[in-house]
């Protein structure tokens, strides 16, 4: 796996190489990066035997790079957090969705690249849809009003890079 190669490089070649990792099982999303032009998780991406020794590994695109492969996720998390729900309502929905907040979808989306401060992006919109679609939710109108403007919602052009990049899809 790509993550194993990065760990080997850090341990044996360059101890200053910086990247995020945690579970090593595709659960947490912390090792999200761009691997040969596609956003994905380093722990799930295999190194092809016919690779010829070269792979292009870069940070997630269109995000501020803090160091090496580590990007600033502040705006991504703020967009996600902007979709409100109480802890009680959240507990009712445990197990009904699979997003691991790795940002692969949002950073694969051209609309998010062009308007990262305004367009919510696929992860936050999925999060909003989860609550809007819940028949038990009594705040559907408020939630729709919160996302319904020309930038937050209507910048999705159904390019579907988000679906292709999602490690949980």
C-alpha angles and dihedrals in degrees: 000000000000091000091057090052091050091050090049091050091049093048099042110021115020118013090185093064106121127204137139123252138153126147100025088209106086093258105105103038094217095126095059113143141139111275118187091337098313127098112235147127116287090214092059100037114096123214107239114235091222091051092113093225098291129102128163110226117178137160119272106289127256095017129109109266112225095184135335105318097352116104130190106257094183097108093042092053092044090054090049093046091051089077101084128213133154120247089242093055090044092054090057090060100048111139096017097103138033109208111140096188094240093141093226090126098048094044090051092055118096091204089057091048091054098043109021093153095048110028111072094214131218099294095051092042091051088050091050092046090052090062097036091053093049106106091207093058114105096191099067093122093050092046092050091049090050093058101029107101135103095265108030095054114001098063092081107111095181093244086147097214085131093062092046092050098045110108090202098049 
